[in-house]
């Protein structure tokens, strides 16, 4: 059976910090790297359903990491 693969690329103001927050939740089937302000994550799974579940979890984690980073930036710039 061939592996199913998804490549997710997102850009962020603080991509290295967000990528660092995501990496602990990565499974062995995932790789994450940062290039020029973009986070690139590749997910490989044996089944389409497994791929969908992993990508869904990743997007939730990404949303949380982005929200926390944005909130921290906003609070650090307030007087």
C-alpha positions in Angstrom: 0.0 0.0 0.0 1.3 3.4 -0.8 1.7 6.2 1.8 -0.7 9.1 1.7 1.0 12.5 2.1 -0.1 16.0 2.9 2.2 19.1 2.8 1.0 22.0 4.8 2.6 25.4 4.4 1.6 28.5 6.5 3.3 31.8 7.1 3.6 33.5 10.5 5.1 36.6 12.0 7.1 34.4 14.4 7.4 31.1 12.5 10.3 29.6 14.5 8.5 30.0 17.8 5.3 28.5 16.4 7.1 25.6 14.8 8.9 25.0 18.1 5.5 24.8 19.9 4.2 22.4 17.3 7.1 19.9 17.2 6.5 18.2 20.6 3.1 17.0 19.3 4.4 15.7 16.0 4.1 12.0 15.4 6.9 10.0 13.9 5.1 10.3 10.6 5.5 14.1 10.6 8.3 16.5 9.8 8.3 20.3 10.4 10.7 22.9 9.2 10.9 26.7 8.9 12.0 28.5 5.7 11.8 32.2 5.2 8.9 32.8 7.6 7.0 29.8 6.5 6.3 26.6 8.4 6.3 23.5 6.2 5.0 20.3 7.7 4.7 17.0 5.9 2.5 14.3 7.1 2.7 10.7 5.8 0.2 8.0 6.8 -0.8 4.6 5.4 -4.5 5.5 5.1 -6.5 8.5 3.9 -8.5 8.4 7.2 -5.3 8.4 9.3 -3.9 11.3 7.2 -7.1 13.3 7.7 -7.1 12.7 11.5 -3.4 13.7 11.8 -3.9 16.8 9.7 -7.0 17.8 11.7 -5.0 17.5 14.9 -2.2 19.5 13.5 -4.4 22.3 12.4 -5.9 22.5 15.8 -2.4 22.6 17.4 -1.4 25.2 14.8 -4.4 27.4 15.6 -3.6 27.3 19.3 0.1 28.0 18.9 -0.7 31.0 16.6 -3.3 32.4 19.1 -0.8 32.1 22.0 2.0 33.8 20.0 -0.3 36.6 18.9 -1.6 37.1 22.4 2.0 37.2 23.8 3.0 39.8 21.1 0.0 42.0 21.8 0.6 41.9 25.6 4.3 42.6 25.3 3.7 45.7 23.2 1.0 47.2 25.4 2.2 50.1 27.8 
